[in-house]
Amino acid sequence: QVPLKPGRSLMDWIRLTRSGKDLTGLKGGLIEVTEDELSKHNKKEDCWICIRGFVYNVTPYMEYHPGGEDELMKAAGTDGTDLFDQVHRWVNYESMLKECLVGRMAVKAITAPKANVLMTLLFAGVLPEKKVLASSRDLSPSIYFFSLLYFLFYSFDWFQTESLITIVIYTKQKDMNAELVIVDCQDKQLRGEIIIDDHSYLVEVDLDHAVSEDVAVNIAEQVGKVEIILNKKDNIHWKTLGQPLEGHNTFIKRTDRGLFYRKCKLVSKTEVTHDTKLFCLMLPKGTHLCVPTGQHVYLKQIIAGTEVVKPYTPVLPFLPLDFQEPPRQDGVHIYLMIKIYSHGLFTQALDHLQIGDNISVSNPEGNFKKSQVQTSEDLLLLAGGTGFTPMVKLLNFALTEVSCLRMVKLIFFNKTEDDILWRNQLEQLALKDERFEVQFILSQPSKDWVGKQGKISSSLLSEFVKRSRRDSKVLICICGPAPFTEQGIQYLKDLGYSQEEIHAFTA
C-alpha cells in the first residue's frame, strides 16, 4: 500500500461514485470495446483497463487506489485480469468500479474443429441432467465411460437409506484429508468442493428435498474417497438428488472458480494488545471447513452500500505448550487476530460488531504447502506486526509434526513492547521447547528496552538469519506490511538465500 492524499480514502471514493459525476467519460452510455480501442487508453490521464471481459475507465480512481497509480498503470490499455488475480483477486471490483464501466470487450468468434465437438460438449458439462444427478448405476455403459472421461480423476455417486443421503466423490487422489474438503449445505442447496493443488472439483446441487442442518464428512485418505452424509428431514424416497447449479460437476482452476462465502456468527471478541483483538467466529451448522496451515480467508462487509473485502489469516485460540499429539481443529470456530486501525474503515466496522452479529467468510486460499516445512531442517520466521498471524499455525505444525527440524526461530519486528502479540506465550514456548527461539526487535523502543532495536535491514538479518549447519536445508517464511516483505525478500537474496528457500505470505 502507498500513502494516499487527504480526501482520497475508501469512504471518499464511495462518496464520489454516488455524486452523480460522470466517471466513464461517456455521459452515461456503454460501448463495445475492441482491443485496438482499449490499447489507445494507456495514460494516467486516460486509462482504461479490462477485467474479465468488462472495460473500466480507472482514470478517476487513480488517486484512490491503495496500491498506488503505478500498479494500475501496469494494466493500462490492456486486459488486466491476470495481474488483478495475482495481486488482489478478492477485491469486489464490480462494486468498487461500477460507475466507471465503459462497456464490454468485443468478442471474437472461435470455431472449434469438428473432431473436438464431443470433447467440447463433455468438458462444457453438457451431459443429460437426469444422468448427471442420477446414481451411476442408472447410466448406460457408454455414458458412464464418457462421464469418467469427463471427470478425468473425478466421479461421484449417491445412495440413500430411509433417513440418510450419502454423496460419494471418488477423487482417486492419495492423502486426501479434511482440509481439502469444503461443504456448505444451506436451504436445500448443497455445495461440496474438493481442493487439489491449484484446481478444485465441485458438486453443487439444489437438493430434491429438505435435509437437516447437520452435515457429516467421512474421508478414506489412502484411496481418496470422500463421503458427504445428509440427514433427510422426511423419511421419503428421493427419485433424484436434485437439480444441478451453475458450477456443478466442474474441475477447474481455483482462481477461475471465484470466492464462495458463508455467514458466520461472532461469538467472542477479546483484547490481545491495546489495538489488536482476537475474534472468534462460529461456522454455520451445515458447513464443514478447516483452514489449512499457511492459508487465509476473506471477510466481506457491506459498508455504506459497498462491498468491502479484506484478507485475514486464522490463528489458534492460544499457543499450545504441550506437544504430545497434534492439535485438532474443532471444525466449528475460526479465530482471527485483527489490528483495529483508528482510521481504518473496515476494521472499525469489525470492531463495532456485536456478539451474535454475522459476517461473511470465504473459502480458504493460499499457495503455502506443508511439504515445504517437512523437507526442511531449519525454519526461520520473519514477522512484522500482525504479519505474525500466519506464523501461529505454522509454529504449531512445525513443533508438533515435523521431526526433522533442528531449529525453529521467530524474528518478530514491532514498534513498541506494547505492540508485541502473545509475548508471554512465545517466551514460554521458547522455554518449553529447546528447538524454538524468539527474537523481538523494536523500531520505537522505550529507554528501558534492553533488547535489539531497529527496522528490518540486511545487517539485522545477517545477525539472526543463519543456518544451524552450513549445508542445512532452510525455509524462511516472511509476512508483514508490503514494504517490510518486499525489503526483507531482497535483503535475504542479498545474503545468498535462493527464491526456493523463501516463502512470502501475501494475499
PEWOSUL-V160404 format. One record per pair of residues at least 12 apart in sequence whose ideal C-beta (glycine too) atoms are under 8 Angstrom apart, sorted by sequence separation. I is the first residue (numbers start at 0). J is the second residue. D is the distance in whole Angstrom. If there is no record, write none. Layout:
I,J,D ; I,J,D
//
This chain:
37,49,6 ; 46,58,5 ; 130,142,6 ; 155,167,6 ; 180,192,8 ; 190,202,7 ; 191,203,8 ; 215,227,8 ; 216,228,7 ; 267,279,4 ; 297,309,7 ; 298,310,8 ; 337,349,6 ; 425,437,5 ; 438,450,8 ; 439,451,7 ; 440,452,7 ; 442,454,5 ; 45,58,6 ; 155,168,5 ; 156,169,8 ; 180,193,6 ; 181,194,7 ; 189,202,7 ; 190,203,5 ; 214,227,7 ; 215,228,4 ; 265,278,6 ; 266,279,5 ; 297,310,5 ; 298,311,6 ; 380,393,7 ; 394,407,7 ; 438,451,7 ; 440,453,6 ; 488,501,6 ; 44,58,6 ; 57,71,6 ; 154,168,8 ; 155,169,7 ; 179,193,6 ; 180,194,8 ; 189,203,7 ; 214,228,7 ; 265,279,7 ; 266,280,7 ; 296,310,7 ; 297,311,8 ; 380,394,7 ; 411,425,7 ; 477,491,8 ; 32,47,7 ; 43,58,7 ; 46,61,7 ; 127,142,8 ; 131,146,8 ; 153,168,7 ; 154,169,5 ; 179,194,4 ; 188,203,8 ; 189,204,5 ; 214,229,6 ; 265,280,6 ; 266,281,5 ; 295,310,5 ; 296,311,6 ; 378,393,8 ; 394,409,7 ; 488,503,6 ; 40,56,7 ; 70,86,7 ; 126,142,8 ; 130,146,7 ; 153,169,7 ; 178,194,8 ; 179,195,7 ; 188,204,7 ; 264,280,7 ; 265,281,8 ; 295,311,6 ; 296,312,8 ; 316,332,8 ; 409,425,7 ; 475,491,6 ; 32,49,7 ; 37,54,6 ; 153,170,6 ; 188,205,6 ; 189,206,6 ; 213,230,6 ; 263,280,4 ; 264,281,5 ; 295,312,4 ; 296,313,6 ; 422,439,7 ; 43,61,6 ; 152,170,6 ; 153,171,7 ; 175,193,8 ; 187,205,6 ; 188,206,7 ; 211,229,8 ; 263,281,6 ; 294,312,7 ; 295,313,8 ; 316,334,5 ; 126,145,8 ; 135,154,7 ; 152,171,5 ; 187,206,5 ; 210,229,4 ; 211,230,4 ; 263,282,6 ; 315,334,6 ; 378,397,5 ; 390,409,6 ; 440,459,7 ; 484,503,5 ; 66,86,7 ; 126,146,7 ; 136,156,8 ; 152,172,7 ; 210,230,6 ; 211,231,8 ; 263,283,7 ; 313,333,5 ; 314,334,5 ; 419,439,6 ; 484,504,8 ; 66,87,8 ; 135,156,5 ; 187,208,8 ; 210,231,6 ; 211,232,6 ; 261,282,7 ; 262,283,7 ; 313,334,6 ; 314,335,7 ; 372,393,7 ; 475,496,6 ; 484,505,7 ; 32,54,5 ; 134,156,6 ; 187,209,6 ; 209,231,8 ; 210,232,6 ; 261,283,6 ; 313,335,6 ; 314,336,5 ; 367,389,8 ; 48,71,7 ; 126,149,7 ; 134,157,6 ; 166,189,8 ; 168,191,7 ; 170,193,6 ; 172,195,6 ; 187,210,7 ; 206,229,8 ; 208,231,7 ; 209,232,4 ; 290,313,5 ; 312,335,8 ; 378,401,8 ; 473,496,7 ; 121,145,6 ; 134,158,7 ; 208,232,7 ; 209,233,7 ; 311,335,5 ; 372,396,7 ; 387,411,6 ; 477,501,7 ; 481,505,8 ; 43,68,6 ; 46,71,7 ; 124,149,8 ; 166,191,7 ; 168,193,6 ; 170,195,7 ; 202,227,8 ; 208,233,7 ; 261,286,6 ; 372,397,6 ; 407,432,8 ; 416,441,7 ; 438,463,6 ; 475,500,6 ; 476,501,8 ; 477,502,7 ; 478,503,7 ; 46,72,7 ; 48,74,5 ; 78,104,8 ; 184,210,7 ; 311,337,6 ; 375,401,8 ; 378,404,6 ; 409,435,8 ; 411,437,6 ; 413,439,7 ; 415,441,6 ; 474,500,6 ; 475,501,5 ; 476,502,5 ; 477,503,5 ; 478,504,4 ; 48,75,7 ; 121,148,7 ; 122,149,7 ; 208,235,7 ; 261,288,8 ; 333,360,7 ; 369,396,7 ; 376,403,6 ; 377,404,7 ; 380,407,8 ; 382,409,7 ; 407,434,5 ; 408,435,7 ; 409,436,7 ; 411,438,7 ; 413,440,8 ; 414,441,7 ; 460,487,7 ; 464,491,7 ; 473,500,5 ; 475,502,7 ; 476,503,8 ; 477,504,7 ; 478,505,8 ; 47,75,8 ; 48,76,8 ; 49,77,7 ; 50,78,8 ; 121,149,4 ; 184,212,8 ; 373,401,6 ; 375,403,7 ; 376,404,6 ; 377,405,6 ; 378,406,7 ; 380,408,7 ; 382,410,7 ; 384,412,7 ; 406,434,6 ; 407,435,5 ; 408,436,5 ; 409,437,5 ; 410,438,5 ; 411,439,5 ; 412,440,5 ; 413,441,6 ; 414,442,5 ; 415,443,5 ; 416,444,7 ; 455,483,6 ; 474,502,7 ; 476,504,7 ; 43,72,6 ; 46,75,5 ; 47,76,6 ; 48,77,7 ; 49,78,4 ; 50,79,6 ; 51,80,6 ; 208,237,6 ; 372,401,5 ; 374,403,8 ; 375,404,7 ; 376,405,5 ; 377,406,5 ; 378,407,5 ; 379,408,5 ; 380,409,5 ; 381,410,5 ; 382,411,5 ; 383,412,5 ; 384,413,6 ; 405,434,7 ; 407,436,7 ; 408,437,7 ; 409,438,7 ; 411,440,7 ; 412,441,8 ; 413,442,7 ; 414,443,5 ; 415,444,7 ; 416,445,7 ; 46,76,7 ; 49,79,6 ; 50,80,5 ; 170,200,7 ; 184,214,5 ; 207,237,5 ; 373,403,7 ; 376,406,8 ; 377,407,8 ; 378,408,7 ; 380,410,7 ; 382,412,7 ; 383,413,8 ; 384,414,8 ; 391,421,8 ; 398,428,8 ; 404,434,6 ; 406,436,7 ; 408,438,7 ; 410,440,7 ; 412,442,7 ; 415,445,7 ; 460,490,5 ; 464,494,7 ; 25,56,8 ; 48,79,5 ; 49,80,7 ; 207,238,7 ; 377,408,8 ; 379,410,7 ; 381,412,8 ; 455,486,6 ; 460,491,7 ; 24,56,6 ; 43,75,8 ; 168,200,7 ; 182,214,6 ; 193,225,6 ; 207,239,5 ; 372,404,7 ; 416,448,7 ; 455,487,5 ; 464,496,8 ; 23,56,5 ; 42,75,7 ; 50,83,6 ; 207,240,6 ; 387,420,5 ; 457,490,5 ; 461,494,6 ; 22,56,7 ; 24,58,8 ; 41,75,4 ; 168,202,7 ; 182,216,6 ; 191,225,8 ; 206,240,7 ; 207,241,4 ; 384,418,7 ; 387,421,8 ; 394,428,8 ; 398,432,6 ; 456,490,7 ; 460,494,6 ; 40,75,7 ; 41,76,3 ; 60,95,8 ; 206,241,4 ; 207,242,8 ; 385,420,7 ; 455,490,7 ; 40,76,5 ; 41,77,8 ; 60,96,7 ; 166,202,7 ; 180,216,6 ; 191,227,5 ; 204,240,6 ; 205,241,5 ; 309,345,5 ; 398,434,7 ; 457,493,6 ; 22,59,5 ; 39,76,7 ; 55,92,8 ; 204,241,4 ; 205,242,5 ; 260,297,8 ; 277,314,8 ; 279,316,7 ; 296,333,7 ; 298,335,8 ; 307,344,7 ; 398,435,6 ; 457,494,7 ; 38,76,5 ; 180,218,7 ; 189,227,7 ; 204,242,7 ; 205,243,8 ; 290,328,8 ; 307,345,5 ; 37,76,6 ; 38,77,7 ; 57,96,7 ; 60,99,6 ; 177,216,7 ; 204,243,6 ; 205,244,6 ; 258,297,6 ; 260,299,6 ; 277,316,7 ; 289,328,5 ; 37,77,7 ; 53,93,8 ; 59,99,7 ; 153,193,7 ; 189,229,7 ; 203,243,7 ; 204,244,6 ; 37,78,8 ; 55,96,5 ; 177,218,6 ; 203,244,4 ; 289,330,6 ; 307,348,8 ; 394,435,7 ; 50,92,6 ; 57,99,6 ; 164,206,8 ; 176,218,6 ; 203,245,7 ; 288,330,7 ; 302,344,6 ; 412,454,7 ; 56,99,5 ; 175,218,6 ; 203,246,5 ; 204,247,6 ; 287,330,7 ; 290,333,7 ; 302,345,7 ; 412,455,6 ; 15,59,7 ; 55,99,5 ; 175,219,8 ; 176,220,6 ; 203,247,4 ; 55,100,6 ; 56,101,5 ; 175,220,5 ; 180,225,6 ; 182,227,6 ; 184,229,7 ; 201,246,5 ; 202,247,6 ; 300,345,7 ; 54,100,8 ; 55,101,6 ; 164,210,7 ; 174,220,6 ; 201,247,7 ; 202,248,7 ; 302,348,6 ; 338,384,7 ; 53,100,6 ; 54,101,4 ; 153,200,5 ; 155,202,6 ; 173,220,8 ; 174,221,8 ; 201,248,7 ; 298,345,8 ; 338,385,5 ; 12,60,7 ; 15,63,8 ; 54,102,6 ; 173,221,6 ; 175,223,4 ; 201,249,5 ; 282,330,8 ; 300,348,5 ; 337,385,7 ; 53,102,8 ; 54,103,7 ; 173,222,8 ; 175,224,8 ; 200,249,7 ; 201,250,8 ; 282,331,6 ; 300,349,7 ; 336,385,7 ; 53,103,6 ; 54,104,6 ; 150,200,8 ; 173,223,6 ; 175,225,7 ; 200,250,5 ; 281,331,6 ; 282,332,7 ; 410,460,8 ; 12,63,4 ; 52,103,6 ; 53,104,7 ; 171,222,8 ; 172,223,4 ; 199,250,7 ; 281,332,6 ; 282,333,7 ; 298,349,7 ; 336,387,8 ; 11,63,7 ; 52,104,5 ; 171,223,5 ; 189,241,8 ; 198,250,6 ; 199,251,7 ; 280,332,7 ; 336,388,5 ; 170,223,4 ; 198,251,7 ; 279,332,6 ; 280,333,5 ; 308,361,8 ; 335,388,8 ; 410,463,5 ; 9,63,7 ; 47,101,6 ; 52,106,8 ; 169,223,7 ; 170,224,7 ; 187,241,8 ; 190,244,8 ; 198,252,6 ; 199,253,5 ; 279,333,8 ; 280,334,8 ; 310,364,8 ; 410,464,7 ; 7,62,5 ; 8,63,8 ; 49,104,6 ; 169,224,6 ; 170,225,6 ; 197,252,6 ; 198,253,6 ; 201,256,7 ; 279,334,6 ; 280,335,7 ; 336,391,8 ; 408,463,7 ; 7,63,5 ; 9,65,8 ; 168,224,7 ; 188,244,7 ; 197,253,6 ; 278,334,7 ; 167,224,6 ; 168,225,4 ; 197,254,7 ; 199,256,6 ; 277,334,6 ; 278,335,5 ; 4,62,6 ; 167,225,7 ; 168,226,8 ; 277,335,7 ; 278,336,8 ; 300,358,6 ; 3,62,7 ; 167,226,5 ; 168,227,7 ; 194,253,7 ; 277,336,5 ; 278,337,6 ; 299,358,8 ; 300,359,7 ; 3,63,7 ; 166,226,7 ; 276,336,8 ; 277,337,8 ; 298,358,6 ; 299,359,4 ; 165,226,6 ; 166,227,4 ; 275,336,6 ; 276,337,6 ; 298,359,7 ; 299,360,8 ; 406,467,5 ; 3,65,7 ; 165,227,7 ; 166,228,8 ; 275,337,7 ; 298,360,6 ; 299,361,7 ; 405,467,5 ; 165,228,5 ; 166,229,8 ; 275,338,5 ; 276,339,6 ; 297,360,7 ; 298,361,8 ; 405,468,8 ; 1,65,7 ; 164,228,7 ; 165,229,8 ; 192,256,8 ; 274,338,6 ; 275,339,7 ; 296,360,5 ; 297,361,4 ; 0,65,5 ; 1,66,7 ; 163,228,6 ; 164,229,4 ; 271,336,6 ; 274,339,6 ; 296,361,5 ; 0,66,6 ; 1,67,4 ; 163,229,7 ; 164,230,8 ; 266,332,7 ; 274,340,8 ; 296,362,7 ; 405,471,7 ; 0,67,8 ; 37,104,7 ; 163,230,6 ; 164,231,6 ; 192,259,8 ; 296,363,6 ; 297,364,8 ; 412,479,7 ; 162,230,6 ; 163,231,7 ; 295,363,7 ; 296,364,7 ; 32,101,6 ; 162,231,5 ; 190,259,7 ; 294,363,4 ; 295,364,6 ; 326,395,6 ; 32,102,5 ; 34,104,8 ; 161,231,8 ; 214,284,8 ; 263,333,7 ; 294,364,6 ; 295,365,6 ; 29,100,7 ; 30,101,6 ; 31,102,6 ; 32,103,7 ; 33,104,8 ; 34,105,8 ; 212,283,7 ; 213,284,6 ; 214,285,5 ; 216,287,5 ; 278,349,7 ; 294,365,3 ; 325,396,8 ; 412,483,7 ; 29,101,7 ; 30,102,4 ; 31,103,6 ; 32,104,5 ; 33,105,5 ; 132,204,7 ; 159,231,8 ; 162,234,6 ; 212,284,4 ; 213,285,8 ; 214,286,7 ; 291,363,6 ; 293,365,6 ; 383,455,7 ; 29,102,4 ; 31,104,8 ; 32,105,6 ; 161,234,5 ; 164,237,7 ; 212,285,5 ; 214,287,6 ; 290,363,5 ; 294,367,6 ; 318,391,7 ; 326,399,7 ; 29,103,8 ; 31,105,5 ; 166,240,7 ; 276,350,7 ; 288,362,7 ; 291,365,7 ; 293,367,3 ; 314,388,5 ; 325,399,5 ; 381,455,7 ; 23,98,7 ; 288,363,7 ; 292,367,7 ; 293,368,8 ; 313,388,8 ; 324,399,8 ; 325,400,5 ; 22,98,5 ; 23,99,6 ; 25,101,6 ; 164,240,7 ; 183,259,7 ; 185,261,7 ; 291,367,8 ; 293,369,7 ; 312,388,4 ; 315,391,6 ; 318,394,7 ; 319,395,6 ; 322,398,6 ; 22,99,5 ; 23,100,7 ; 24,101,8 ; 159,236,7 ; 292,369,6 ; 311,388,7 ; 312,389,4 ; 314,391,4 ; 315,392,6 ; 318,395,7 ; 322,399,5 ; 23,101,5 ; 159,237,6 ; 183,261,5 ; 280,358,7 ; 282,360,8 ; 291,369,8 ; 314,392,7 ; 313,392,7 ; 381,460,8 ; 280,360,6 ; 315,395,6 ; 319,399,8 ; 16,97,7 ; 16,98,4 ; 12,95,8 ; 157,240,5 ; 381,464,8 ; 393,476,7 ; 268,352,8 ; 336,420,7 ; 379,464,5 ; 268,354,7 ; 390,476,7 ; 265,352,5 ; 267,354,7 ; 389,476,7 ; 265,353,7 ; 266,354,7 ; 390,478,7 ; 265,354,6 ; 266,355,8 ; 377,466,6 ; 389,478,5 ; 265,355,7 ; 377,467,5 ; 388,478,8 ; 264,355,6 ; 265,356,5 ; 376,467,7 ; 386,477,8 ; 387,478,8 ; 264,356,7 ; 265,357,8 ; 376,468,8 ; 386,478,4 ; 155,248,8 ; 264,357,6 ; 265,358,6 ; 386,479,3 ; 263,357,7 ; 295,389,7 ; 377,471,5 ; 379,473,6 ; 381,475,7 ; 386,480,7 ; 262,357,4 ; 263,358,6 ; 376,471,5 ; 377,472,7 ; 378,473,8 ; 379,474,7 ; 380,475,8 ; 381,476,7 ; 382,477,8 ; 383,478,7 ; 384,479,6 ; 262,358,7 ; 263,359,8 ; 293,389,6 ; 376,472,5 ; 377,473,4 ; 378,474,5 ; 379,475,5 ; 380,476,5 ; 381,477,4 ; 382,478,6 ; 383,479,3 ; 384,480,7 ; 153,250,6 ; 262,359,6 ; 263,360,5 ; 375,472,5 ; 376,473,7 ; 377,474,7 ; 379,476,7 ; 380,477,8 ; 381,478,8 ; 382,479,6 ; 383,480,6 ; 386,483,7 ; 150,248,8 ; 185,283,6 ; 261,359,7 ; 262,360,8 ; 374,472,7 ; 375,473,6 ; 378,476,7 ; 381,479,8 ; 386,484,7 ; 149,248,8 ; 151,250,7 ; 260,359,4 ; 261,360,6 ; 293,392,7 ; 375,474,4 ; 150,250,7 ; 183,283,7 ; 185,285,5 ; 260,360,6 ; 292,392,4 ; 293,393,6 ; 383,483,4 ; 184,285,4 ; 260,361,5 ; 292,393,6 ; 383,484,8 ; 183,285,6 ; 184,286,8 ; 259,361,7 ; 372,474,6 ; 182,285,8 ; 183,286,5 ; 258,361,5 ; 259,362,5 ; 292,395,8 ; 318,421,6 ; 371,474,5 ; 182,286,7 ; 258,362,7 ; 292,396,5 ; 317,421,8 ; 320,424,8 ; 182,287,4 ; 183,288,8 ; 133,239,6 ; 181,287,7 ; 182,288,8 ; 258,364,8 ; 318,424,4 ; 381,487,6 ; 132,239,5 ; 133,240,8 ; 180,287,7 ; 181,288,5 ; 317,424,7 ; 318,425,7 ; 320,427,6 ; 132,240,5 ; 320,428,6 ; 132,241,6 ; 318,427,8 ; 129,239,7 ; 132,242,7 ; 177,287,8 ; 275,385,7 ; 318,428,6 ; 322,432,7 ; 132,243,6 ; 178,289,5 ; 253,364,7 ; 320,431,5 ; 131,243,6 ; 177,289,5 ; 178,290,8 ; 178,291,4 ; 128,242,7 ; 128,243,6 ; 389,504,5 ; 131,247,7 ; 131,248,6 ; 386,504,7 ; 126,248,8 ; 124,247,7 ; 124,248,6 ; 124,249,6 ; 371,502,6 ; 367,502,6 ; 367,504,7 ; 365,504,8 ; 365,506,8 ; 364,506,8 ; 273,417,6 ; 274,418,8 ; 272,417,6 ; 273,418,8 ; 275,420,6 ; 272,418,6 ; 272,419,7 ; 272,420,6 ; 271,420,6 ; 271,421,7 ; 177,330,8 ; 88,254,6 ; 89,258,6 ; 197,366,8 ; 84,254,5 ; 88,258,8 ; 192,362,7 ; 181,362,6 ; 181,363,8 ; 312,504,7 ; 310,506,3 ; 89,297,5 ; 91,299,8 ; 295,504,8 ; 297,506,8 ; 95,305,7 ; 94,305,5 ; 293,504,7 ; 295,506,5 ; 94,306,5 ; 91,306,4 ; 91,307,8 ; 91,308,6 ; 90,308,6 ; 89,308,5 ; 89,309,8 ; 89,310,6 ; 89,361,7 ; 89,364,8 ; 17,304,8 ; 13,302,8 ; 16,305,8 ; 13,303,5 ; 13,304,7 ; 13,305,5 ; 9,302,8 ; 10,303,7 ; 9,307,7 ; 8,342,8 ; 10,344,6 ; 9,344,5 ; 8,344,7 ; 89,506,7 ; 87,506,8 ; 0,480,7 ; 0,481,6
//
